[in-house]
Amino acid sequence: MKAKKSSFKKLKSKDGQLFNILNICLLILFTIIIIVPIWNIVASSFATSDSLAKGNFIFWPKETSLDNYIRVLSDSSLWSALFISVSKTVVGVLAHTAFCAVVAYSLSKRELKGRSLYSSLGLITMLFSGGMIPTYLLIKSLGLLNTFWVYIIPSLLSYYDVIILMNFFRDVPTSLEESAKIDGASDWVVFKKIFLPLSKPALATIALFHGVWQWNDFMTTKLYVTDKALYPLQMKLYEIITQSQAASSQGLNAAIEIGTTSKGIQLATIVVTTVPILIIYPLLQKHFISGMMLGAVKE
């Protein structure tokens, strides 16, 4: 009997080791698939125009230059676009997170009148949309065309984020809320002093999701903004890509200045627009992972 148990344990340990080896190999493969294209973009952005044209490098160009970055960072419109991107991301994240939190707190209360109707309306927004033209007409009628608030107001509510916060608020012990109300606290005080501090992981998750969307969004600008003073970084990058494609399709010389090319400037702009998100993500990673695990384990 003992011999059978020992052989079973050995077999189980061998299976576990084989699984771990396969798992590590797959993770290494996926990591390489993700990192290699990113590294190629970064390395190419530092290449000279000749090295970039020849493409005779794999990991790092033989001839490097900062001309692409000097060209990009010396463009005054890029700094204006950076200011718009940062502003709309910060304001959009704060407004979106606060609005979704207030709606989720209200809908998490079973005694709320019309709660099922509000929930049904929210679910409908997840499944259906008015379409591009009706949405444009709505934005126009609200006077949001060519304004900064077109980045903020239409994206205030996401019912998906509301559901995440509702599930978290329902897990908060009711005894905390009852004891606070016995002491005379209003619903607003309970929400601000109890629910918000306890829901930091969920709020950080929603803030990160919406922040990445706000930072990468250029369709809002393309559809509703024609004033170039309100262009964000992503729209600036979109302009650079379309201009370089138009030049190449017409057979024009892509060189912009000595030592730089439209492709090199395009790659440098990609790096500049991606770096802020790469810096912010590690700061929110702890809360992000906790928020993603909400509801994953039931006791």
N, C-alpha and C positions, 0 to 999 in steps of 0.2 A: 504493500500500500504506500509506504514511504517512498519507494523507488518510483512509483507512478507519479506521486506528487512532485518529486524532484525533477523528473523528466518533463512534466507539464510546465513547471516553472521555467525550466531551461528553454522549452519551446516558446513559451510566452515572452521570455526576455529576448530571444532571437527575433521574434516577430516585431517586438517593440523597437529593437535596434534597427531592423530593416526599414520599418516605417519612418524612424527618425532620419535615417540616411537618405531615403527617397524624398522626404519632406525638405531636408536641407538642400538637396540638389535642385529641387523645383524652385525653392525660394531664391537660391543663387541664380538660377536661370532667369527668373522673373526680374530680379534686381538688375542683371546685366541688360535685359531687354529694355528696362526703364531708363537706366543710367546712361547707356551708350548714346542714344539720340540726344539727350540733354548735354552730355559732355561734348558731342560733336558740334552742337550749336555754340557752346561757350568757346571752344577752341577755334572754330571758324570765325567768331566775332573778333578774335585777336589776330587773325591772319592778315598779312598784307594783301593788296589787290592782286599781285602776281601769284602768290601762294594760293589764294582763294580761287583764282581763275584756273590754275593748273590742277588743284585738288590733290596734290601729291603728298598728302599726309593722312595719318590714321588717328593718332591720339593728340598730337600737338604739331602745329605748323613749324617749319624750319625757320621762317622769317615772321616775326611777330611785330605788331605795331598797335599803338593806341589811337591811330587816326580815326577809326570808326567811332570810338567812344568820344573823342574830342569833337568830332563833327556832330554827333547826336546831342551831347551835353551843351554844346555851344548854340544850339537852336533854341531861341527864346520861346517859340511856340510849344516846345516840349515841356518846359517848366510850367507854362500856363496849363497845359494838359495834365501835368502831374498834380498841380494844385486842385484842379477840378476833380480828378480821380480820388485824391485823398479826402477832399471835402465831401463828395457824394458818398464815399464808402463809410466815413465816420458818421455823418449825419444819418445816412440810410440805415446803418446797423443800429444806432441808438433808437431811432424812431420805430423801425420795424420790430426790434426786440421788445420795446416798451409796449407797443400797440398789441402785438400778439400775446404778451403776458397778461395784459388787462382783459382781453377777450377770453383767453383760456381760463383765467381765474373766475370770470363770470359764468362761463359754460360748465365749469367743473362743479358748480353748485346745483344739486338736484332740485332745490326749491325754486330755482329761477323759472318764472313764467315764460312760456313759449320756447323753452330750451330745446325741445325736439325740432321745432320749426327752424330755429337758428342753426342747429347742427345739420339739418337737411340742406339748408341753403349753402352752408360751408362745403358740404360734400359735393354739391352740384358744381361749385367752382373748381373742384379738383378734377372733375370729369369733362366739363364742357367750358368753352370760352366763346366770347362774342365774335371772334374773328378779327383779322387785321384791320379791315376797313371800318367796321363799327367802333373798334377801339380807337382808331385814329380820330373819328368824328367825335367821340366822347372826350378825348384829350383836347381836341380843338375847342369844343364847346365849353370846357372848363377853363380855357385860357392858359393852358400849360405848355403850349408850343413855344419853343425857343426860350424856355425858362429853366432855371436850375431845379425847380420843384418837380419837373417831369421825371427826374431820377428818383424822387423820394415818395411822392404821394401815391402813384399807381402801384408801388411795390410795398405798401405799408402792411398788407395782410397776406399771409400764406396759411391756409387752413392746415396744411401738413405740419407746419411749425406749431400751430395752435393745438393740434392733437398731441404732439410730443409734450407740450407744457401741461395740457389737461391731465394726461396720464401721470405726470410727476406730481401735480398738485393734489391729485386724489390719493397719493401715497403718503402725503403729509398727515400725521396723526391729528384726528379731529379734536383731541383733548387740548392741544396747543391753542387752537382757535377758540374753543369754548372757554378756556381759562382766561384768555385775553379779553373776550367779550364780557365775561363776568367782571373783569376789572374796568370795564367801561370803554374798551377800544372799539372803534368803528371798523367797518369792512376795509376802508382804505388803509387804516393803521395796521390792521392784521395782514393785509396784502404786502405792505411796505416793510414792516418790521419782522414778519415771520416767514411768509412764503418766498419773497424775493431772496433773502439771505440763504434759505435752504435750497433754492433752486439754481445756484450758481453753475453747476455742471450742465444743466439743460439750457440755461441762458447762454453759456459760452459756446455750446454746440450750435445753437441757432445763429448766434452772432458770427461764428466762423463760416457756416454755410452761406449766410446772406452776404457776408463781407467778401467772400471769394466771388460770389455771383456779381455783386456790385462792381468789383474791381475788373472783372473780365467782360462785363456787359458793354457791347457797342451797338447792338441792334436798337436800343432805345434812342441813342444819338442818331443813328442812320435814319430812323423813321420820323422822329419828332423834333430834331434840332438841325437847323441850318446855319446858326451862328457859330463860327469857328472859335470864338472866344469861350464857348461852352463845351468844346470837344475834350473828352478825356483821353488818357494815354492809349487805350485800346483803339479808339477811333483814329488817333494819330498813326498807330501801327498799321491799321487797315488802309489808310491813305498811302503810306509808304509802300505797302505790298501791291496795291492796285497800280500805283504809278510805275513801279519797277516792272510789273507784268505788261503794262501798256507800252513801256519803252522797249522791252524785249520783243513783243509781238510786232512792233513797227520796224524792228531791225536797227534801232538806234543804239548808239554807244552808251552803255550803262554807266560809264565812269562819270562821277560827279566832281571829284577833285582828285588831285594827284595823291595816291596812296589810299583812296577810298573808292568803293563801288556801291551801287544801290543795294546789292545783296548783302555786303558787309554792314552797311548802315541798318538794313532790315534786321540782321542777326543781332547787332548790338542793341537795337531798340527792344527786341524780344527779351534779351537778358535784363535790360533796365526795368522793363515792365513786370518781370517775373520775380526779381529779387525781393521786393517788399513783402510779398506773400510768403516766400520761403523764410523770411526773418520772423514774421508774425506767427506762423504755424507752430514752431516749437514752444513758444510762450503759452499757447492755448492748448497744447497737446494733452496735458494732464486732464483738464476739464473736458476736452473733446472726447477722449476715450471713455471717461465716466459717463458723459451724456449719451454716447452711443450705446452703452450697456444698460440704459434705463429700460426696465421692463423685461430684460433678457432672462433674469432669474426671479422666480416666484417662490416665496416662502409659504 
